[in-house]
Amino acid sequence: MTMTDPIADLLTRIRNAIIAKHDRLEAPSSKRKHAVCRLLEEQGYIKGFRVHERPPAKYVEILLKYDGNGNSAITRMERVSKPGRRVYSAADDLQPVLNGLGVAIVSTSLGLLTDAQARARRVGGEVLCEIW
């Protein structure tokens, strides 16, 4: 079975692991997923991630982040651009998520960037998802 939206699959795996209070999860690996995980780690939403190879394929292990009360650093994740409806935004039109409390991940010509990074570098692109 082929997967039509690997980013939505990654977000759903993270969402499900948070609901189940897992401290880590595994997902099939890709360069785009690595870039998403790198941004999530930089923004403080996950502890980290590692790429492992288990023949015949690679997978990414994501370490989730919780506070002392067991609340996840990620409150909500939403896929914005989907295979059936792509959402593009110019740099000037990128709005802060929850007045800057959240982050949008944007696929630009410079690679994956947060909405703030894209505005600072004056590049637009496809808005993949919003996280807060």
JOJODA-V440673 format. One record per backbone hydrogen bond with DSSP energy under -1.0 kcal/mol. NH is the residue of the N-H (numbers start at 1). CO is the residue of the C=O. E is the energy in kcal/mol with one decimal. If there is no record, write none. Layout:
{{NH	CO	E} {NH	CO	E}}
//
This chain:
{{9	5	-1.9} {10	6	-2.2} {11	7	-2.5} {12	8	-2.3} {13	9	-2.4} {14	10	-2.3} {15	11	-2.7} {16	12	-2.8} {17	13	-2.2} {18	14	-2.2} {19	15	-2.1} {20	16	-2.0} {21	18	-1.2} {22	17	-2.7} {25	62	-1.8} {27	60	-1.9} {29	58	-1.7} {34	30	-2.1} {35	31	-2.1} {36	32	-2.2} {37	33	-2.6} {38	34	-2.5} {39	35	-2.0} {40	36	-2.4} {41	37	-2.4} {42	38	-2.6} {43	39	-2.2} {44	41	-1.1} {45	40	-2.7} {47	63	-2.1} {48	63	-1.2} {50	61	-2.3} {52	59	-3.2} {54	57	-2.3} {57	54	-2.1} {59	52	-2.9} {60	27	-3.0} {61	50	-3.4} {62	25	-2.7} {63	48	-2.9} {64	23	-1.7} {67	71	-2.4} {70	67	-1.7} {73	65	-2.2} {78	130	-2.7} {80	128	-2.1} {81	127	-1.3} {82	85	-2.2} {89	125	-2.5} {101	98	-1.7} {102	97	-2.6} {103	131	-3.0} {105	129	-2.6} {106	113	-3.5} {107	126	-3.2} {108	111	-2.1} {111	108	-1.5} {113	106	-2.7} {115	104	-1.4} {118	114	-2.5} {119	115	-2.4} {120	116	-2.4} {121	117	-2.1} {123	118	-2.3} {125	89	-2.3} {126	107	-2.0} {127	87	-2.2} {128	105	-2.3} {129	105	-1.1} {130	78	-2.5} {131	103	-3.1} {132	76	-2.5}}
//
